[in-house]
């Protein structure tokens, strides 16, 4: 599975340091691509380790800002099957 987040470009450069948690587990993987702020919206893909979602009927995604930081502006979020999404995207 993959978490696909569409961010809105930051209009003002402020500190945007945050963590992502899925079912209260820190998502420590780096994005597979993204953080390209050349357009108004940009998509970042995070591969989710199977142990986080296996045997679950639903998951909870939480964004938590670091002290004195904030979460990037989010436009959309979805969880997709990595293999299907990769094929569709290509």
C-alpha positions in Angstrom: 0.0 0.0 0.0 1.0 3.6 -0.5 -0.1 6.8 1.1 -0.5 9.5 -1.6 -0.6 13.0 -0.3 -1.3 16.1 -2.4 0.2 19.2 -0.8 -0.6 22.8 -1.7 2.4 25.0 -2.4 3.5 27.1 0.5 2.8 30.8 -0.2 5.0 31.9 2.8 8.2 30.1 3.7 7.6 29.0 7.3 9.0 26.0 9.0 7.1 22.9 8.0 8.5 20.0 10.0 6.1 17.3 10.9 5.7 13.5 11.4 3.1 11.2 9.9 1.6 8.4 12.0 -0.5 5.5 10.8 -2.4 3.7 13.6 -0.1 5.4 16.1 3.0 4.1 14.4 5.5 6.6 13.1 5.9 6.4 9.3 9.6 6.5 9.0 9.9 5.8 5.3 11.1 8.6 3.0 8.8 9.7 0.2 9.4 7.9 -3.1 9.0 11.1 -5.0 7.5 14.6 -4.7 8.2 17.8 -2.7 8.5 19.6 -6.1 7.0 23.0 -5.4 7.2 24.1 -9.0 3.4 23.9 -9.4 0.5 25.0 -7.2 -0.2 21.4 -6.1 2.3 18.5 -5.9 1.9 14.9 -4.9 4.2 12.9 -2.6 4.1 9.1 -2.3 5.0 7.2 0.8 5.2 3.4 0.7 3.6 1.9 3.8 5.2 -1.2 5.4 2.7 -4.1 5.4 2.9 -4.7 9.1 1.1 -1.3 9.7 -2.0 -2.2 7.7 -2.2 -6.0 7.6 -5.3 -7.5 9.1 -6.9 -4.1 9.5 -10.3 -3.0 8.2 -9.3 0.7 8.4 -6.4 2.9 9.4 -6.0 6.2 11.1 -3.5 8.8 9.6 -2.3 11.6 11.9 0.0 14.5 11.1 1.9 16.0 14.1 3.9 19.2 13.8 7.3 19.4 15.5 7.7 22.1 18.2 7.8 25.5 16.6 6.9 23.9 13.3 3.8 23.2 11.4 2.3 20.7 9.0 2.5 21.4 5.3 -0.8 22.5 3.7 -2.6 19.4 2.6 -5.0 19.4 -0.4 -5.8 15.7 -0.6 -4.9 12.3 0.9 -5.5 8.7 -0.2 -4.3 5.2 0.4 -3.8 3.1 -2.7 -2.6 -0.3 -3.8 1.1 0.5 -4.7 1.2 -1.9 -7.7 -2.1 -0.7 -9.2 -1.3 3.0 -8.6 2.2 2.7 -10.1 0.7 1.1 -13.3 -2.0 3.7 -13.7 0.5 6.5 -13.1 2.9 5.3 -15.7 
